[in-house]
Amino acid sequence: MPPADPITDDEHPAEIVARARQLTSGNADKATLAFLTSQLDVITERYEQDGPHGLWGQTKSLRGLVHTLLTGQQPPAARRELFRVTARAGGLLGYMAVNTGAFPLAEAYCAEALELSRAIGDLDTELWASGTQSFAAYYAGRYAEADARAAAAVDRAPDHPQAIRLLVNGRARALGKLGDRNQAERAIGQALDLSDRYDVDPGLTSCISFLPYGRARTLANALTARVALQATGHVLRDAEYLDNLVEKSDSAWSRSLVRLDVATALLQQRAPDVEHAMSLGQQAITLAATLPISSVRQRSQDLYERAAPWWSRPAVREYGEQLRAWGCRLPSPEAG
């Protein structure tokens, strides 16, 4: 049988190889990708020392750089990593926007983070971004929405380590505000069970970290949920347990927020300890004064409003004066 005629092609074999190499090359090599990822780590590690205003520009620049790179060419693995970095940079900007009270901006950045993470199947970043959406809704006062967003994400991956944050920061705190004690306690229990399963860091992990919540941070969030539920005895016992972990941390915000939670619980007691509560409130303001964030401002104002029955007392007046000096808008004490 005579041999078949060979296929003819007007493309030189060297050109075929060259084009394949071109397709597998791009504008983001391993060193560039490693640098971009390291910048995410720097931002999350520095966040509680520099705050949202101190790191906004750096984070925005990182996101802009990766967006520019994405207009060029990369092989699939490198492009996927660029999507991941862009999603996380956008998510960080969304978190920072919540901390400054810019809720519509937070929603936009979180939507970007969700879209990009879903496009590459990055479940870890997707769940973190969903948790930040819930976080934004909580501080905007939309508690049912905060719970619903977190619950939907938990349903997507109930055994994922990111579900710890979704359960305690998203669901439990929102359910506490909604007065649903049973469901809030159930969410806290699920979060602690997952913490045990994954053997998480026992300490107070950074609030903005992409890592699973550390146990102390989970307990601090549970404390906030129980304050809303007026589970005063539970709050004071847990706060005593947390005290050493929180005071050893470098998070001034966490030390401030735990003081505000304890101060609120002291006012909820049958025999309110007004002077101690106001002292803790003043300490909380001092701790957060140089790096103010919306959560500390909001809870500081909430504490003052809860102290309304004692507005005539010197300790409460002093606390109110410190809040006004900090720039908070407060109701007139004349109603007290």
N, C-alpha and C positions, 0 to 999 in steps of 0.2 A: 504494500500500500504506500503510495507516494506521500512524502511529508507534506503537512499543511503549509500554506503560505504564511510567513510570519506577519503579525500585525504591524502595521506602520503607524508611526506617530510623529507629528511635526515638532514635538517637544523633546529637547535633549534630556537624557537621563540625569545629567547634572542639575538641570533646571528643576526637575521633579524633587530632587533631594533638597535643593536650596529653598524651594517654596515650603516644604515640610518644616525645615528649620526656622523659617520666618514665622510660620504659624505657632511654633512652640516657643518663640522668643517674645519679649515684650518690654514694657517700660517699668516693670516692677520685679526686680530680681530678689533673691532670698534675703540679701542684706537690707534692701528697702522695706520688705515686708516685716522683717524682724524689728527694724527701727520703728515702724508705724505701730506695731503691737506694743512695743516697749513704751511708747508715748501714752497709750491707754493706761498702762500700769502706773506710770508716773502721775497721771491725773487722778486716778482713784486713790493712790497712796497719799497724795498731797491734799486731797479735797477737804478734809476736816481741819487742816491747818491753814489753808489759803482761802477756802470758801468759794462760793459760786462766782462772785465778782472777780476774784483773783485768778480764776482758771478759765473763765468764759472765753477770753480771747485765744488762749492756747488751744482750747478744745475746738473752737470755731475754725481756727487755722488748720488744725489736723483734719477736720472733716472736709474743708475746702481743698486741701492737697489731695486727699483720696478721691474726691469727686473729679478733680482734674486728671488724675491718673486713669480713672475709669473711662475717660473719653478716648484713651489710647487703646493699645492692643496688649493682651496678656493671654497666656495659655489658661485653660479652665481652672486649674488648681490655684493659680495666682489670682485670677479674677474672683474666685469664690472668697479668698482671704480678704481681698479689697472690699468686697460686699460686707463681710463680717466686721471689718474695722469701721467702715462707714456707718453701719447699723449701730454699732456700739458708741461711736462718737456722737451720733444723733441722739441716742438714748441718754447719754451723759448730759447733753445739752437740755434734753427734756427734763431730767431730774433737777438740774440747776435752775431751770425756769420755774419749777414748782417751789423751790426754796426761796425764790424771789417774788413769788405770787403772780407770775406771768402765766396763768393757766392756759389760755388759748395757744400760746407759743409752745408750752409743754405738750399739749395735745398734738400739734403739728409734728414736732420732733419725734414723739413716740410713734406716730403713724408711719413716719419714714422708717424708723427702726424696725417696726413690725413688718412692713412690706419687704424690705431688703432681707431680713432674716428668714422670712418665709420663702423667699425666692431661692434661697440656697439650702433650705432645710435645716437651718441652725436653730434647733429647738431651745437651746440654753438661752440664747439672746432673745428669742421670741417671748419666752416666759418672763424674762427679766423686764422686757419692755412692757408687757401686759401688767406686770406688777407696778411699774412706774405710772402707767395710766390709772390704775386703781389708787395709787398714792396721790396723784393729782386730783382725782375726784374727791377723795377724802378731805384734803385741805381746802378744796373749793366748797365744802359743805354738802356735797352730793353723796350721802352715805349709802343709799340704796344702789346707786350706780357703782360706787367703789366696791361694794360687796359683789355685785353682779359681774363686773369685769374680772375680779380675782377668782370668783367661782368658776367662770367659763374657762379660765386658763388652767385651774386645778383639774377640771374635768378632762382637759386635753391631755394632761400628763400627771395623774395623781401621785405617782411614785417618784417623780423627778425631784432632785434636791432643791431646785428653784421653788418647788411647791411649799417649802418651809416659809419663805418670805410671803408668798401669795396667801397662805393660810393665816399667818399671824399679823403681818403688817397690812394685808389687804382685807381679808374676811373678818378676823376677830375684832379689830379696832372699829371697823364700820358697823359690825353687828352690835358692838357695845354701845355705839352712839344710837343705834336703832332700838336698843333696849331688849335685844334677843339674847338673854343670858345662856340658854341651853345651847344654841347654835354657836355662840361665841366661845363657850367653854369646849365644845366639841372641836372647833377649829384649832384652838390652842393645844388640845390633846393630840390632834393629828400632827401638828407641827412638831411637837416634842417627840412623838414616836418616830417621825422621819429623821429628826436630829440624832436620835439614838441609832437608827439604822445606818446612817451615813457617817457616824462618829465625827460630827462636825467640830470645828474649833470651839473650845469651851469659853473663849473670851468674847469681847465686844468687837466683832469685825466691823470694818468701815461701812457706814450707812450706804455708800454708793457703789460698793464692790459688786462685781459680777460673780463672786464666789458664793457658795451657800451661806445663809445666815449662821453666825456663830450662836452658841446656846445662850450666852448672856444677852445678845441683841434680841433673840427670840423672847426671852423672859422680860426684857424691858418693854417690848411691844405688848406682851400679854398684860403687863402692869397698866399700860395706858387703856387697854380694853376694859380692865376690871375697875379702873377709876370711873369710867363712863357708866359702868353698871353699879357703882357705889358699893362694891364689895370691899369695904374699907379695911376690915381685918386682914383679908387676903393680900391686899395691896401693901399694907405696912409690914407684914411678914416677908413678902417677896422682896420688898425694897431693902430690908435689913440683910437678906441673903445676897442681893445684888451689889450692895454698897461697896464692898472691897473690890469687886471686878470693875465696877464703873469708875471708882476713884483712881484705879491704877491705869485706866485707859488714857490715851491722849486726845480723847474726843470731848472737848468742852461742851459741845452741843448735847451729847448724851448725859453728861453730868448735870447740865442745866435742865434738860427735859425730865429726868428722873426726879430732881428736886421739885419741879413744878407738879408732877404727878403726886408726890408724897404730900406736898403742901395742900393740894386739893383734897386728898384723902383726910388730912387732919381737920379740914373744915367740915367734912362729911360725918365725922364722929358724933356720937350722942352728946359728948361734951367737947365741942370744938376747941382746938388749941390755936387760937387766932394769932397770937404773938409768934409762936414757932412757925406757923404757916407763912406769915409775912416775912420772917427772917429767911426762910428757905427761898421764898420768891425773890427777895433782894439778891441773895447769892446767885440765883439762876440768871437774873438780868446781868449781873456783873460778869459772870462766866461767858455769856454770849455777846456782851456789848460790842466787842471789837469785830465780830463776824456775825452780824444779825441775820437770821433766816426766818422765813414766814412761820414755821412751826413753833419756834420759841416765842415769837411776838404774839401769835394767836393764843397759845396756852397761857402766856403771861397775862394777857388781857382777860381771858376766861377766868383766871384765878381772882383777879380784881373784881370782876362782876359777881363771882360767887361770894366774895367777901362783903357784898352790899349791906347785909344786916349789921355790919360792924364798921361802916365807913367813918363813923365819928371817932373811932379809936385812933390814937396816935400812930400805932404800928401800921395800920391800914392806910392812913393818910400819907405816911412816909413812903410806903410802897407805891401808892398812886403817883406821888411826886416824882419818884424815880422812873416810873413808866412814862410819864409825860416828858421828862427830860430826855428819855430815849426816843421820843418821837411818836409814841403811841397815842391814838385818839381814844379817849375814855369818856364814859358817861359822867355827868356831873355828880359829885358826892353829896350834893344838897338833897338828893332823893333819899339818902340813907338815914 
